[in-house]
Amino acid sequence: MNNKYTWLMALVLLTAACKVTERYQRPELPAAAQYRDHAGTDTNTIAAKPWQEFFTDTLLQQLIARGIRENLDLKMAMQRIVAAQAALKQSKLAFLPDVNANASVKQSRLAFPQGYGLVNNATQYDVGVTASWEADIWGKLRSSKRAAQAALLNTVAAQQAIQSSLVADIASTYYTLLALDQQLLVLQQTLDNRKEDVNSMRDLKASGVVNGAAVVQSEANQYAAAVAIPDVKRQIRETENALSILLALPPGPVVRSVMSAQQLPQDLSTGVPAQLLQYRPDVKAAEYAFRQAFENTNIARTAFYPSLSITAAGGFSSFDFSQWFTNSGLFGNIIGGLTQPVFNKGLNKARLATATARQQEALYNFSKTMLTAGKEVSDALYSLASASEKKESREKQLASLEKAVDFTKELLRYSSATNYTDVLTSEQNLLSAQMGRINDQLQQWLAVIALYRSLGNHD
């Protein structure tokens, strides 16, 4: 073919190829993916901090490091990354020709027509190489490569999401343990105090200040505190076992600090919602899934156009082994051809419709993930503010209840202005408030951890 026409055909095919596949562009972010009642332009965010700077308890740091190193979910995620890397490598190799080598020895028995009485045995020796290559005219291979890249990035982001969630889960379980330890300590102190109350009531009964009902009530109050202790111990044991699983350890005790030694982080900057695309792994994974579906749609479009393949073969073939590697035994050929399906029962249309639907589904999932991320940040911010708001009132409540317990006991001991029911009520209210303060502290920590999780982290 004349070179002029060859170049003209190549130009036409290249121009057509640009129209077959589309270039990826990130879709617009959902307008609703904002932080409720929290507007700002400061781009400083705790998502940029390594977890070691965010969680400063050294014992907790050791647990998190162990979890990142040994957690089985993370190990499974790493294997998915290895598989995705292999798929990407395979997509890159698709641009290279497919080469195969063969060698054979074939023996034939040749018989001449009847009457000649001649029979001849022939041995054919063959060795050769065949190669085939598909020209990426319409961008199918390039789209396949980009889809494999998006799949790999998706698995990497999913692994980061698992790690970020793991760090948050370990921290949440750790602070839950500290809160349970504190509750157990309060209950044990309460039990000791109520044992003293029983002895005091018995002394007062002996002095004629109270009757037997007060003694029985004080004993029941003591048993109420004692009954609560086994439940807290059970919760501690179950929480330790849950933490052990996160660390890929058999169920067992966990070395930990105390709640009173913990200091909440001072800098809790959230940045701006657009940064969720940069730092939040599940949002990144959702976008990569959409990109993969987008490229798969491109691949489905290229199936409507002919494919150009070139096949070449060469080698040696001879009936005489001594003539194998000579010019007389050398053969070679090259074939180029266009393949276009004429009738395939609507298969290409079905593939394109399926790919388009999955792309739209991935877009909806990307939008939903962004909205969910904004909602989770908003929830964490409000939970933190709510817990902080209760702190001052809780401290005042505790101070008043401690005084109420002291006053009612004094009145019971030295006057008839009250009875043991008032003492019992004030003690129960004090215990409830003490437990409430521990729950407030835990709520603060869980809100901080939820904020850490919801903003994302890629360290």
Secondary structure, DSSP 8 states (H G I E B T S, - for coil): --HHHHHHHHHHHHHHHHHHS---------TT-S-TT-------BGGGS-HHHH---HHHHHHHHHHHHH-HHHHHHHHHHHHHHHHHHHHHHTTS-EEEEEEEEEEEEEE--TTS--EEEEEEEEEEEEEEEEE-SSSHHHHHHHHHHHHHHHHHHHHHHHHHHHHHHHHHHHHHHHHHHHHHHHHHHHHHHHHHHHHHHHHHHHTTSS-HHHHHHHHHHHHHHHHHHHHHHHHHHHHHHHHHHHTT--S-------GGG----S---B--GGGHHHH-HHHHHHHHHHHHHHHHHHHHHHTTS-EEEEEEEEEEEESSGGGTTSGGGEEEEEEEEEE--S--TTHHHHHHHHHHHHHHHHHHHHHHHHHHHHHHHHHHHHHHHHHHHHHHHHHHHHHHHHHHHHHHHHHHHH-SS--HHHHHHHHHHHHHHHHHHHHHHHHHHHHHHHHHHHH----
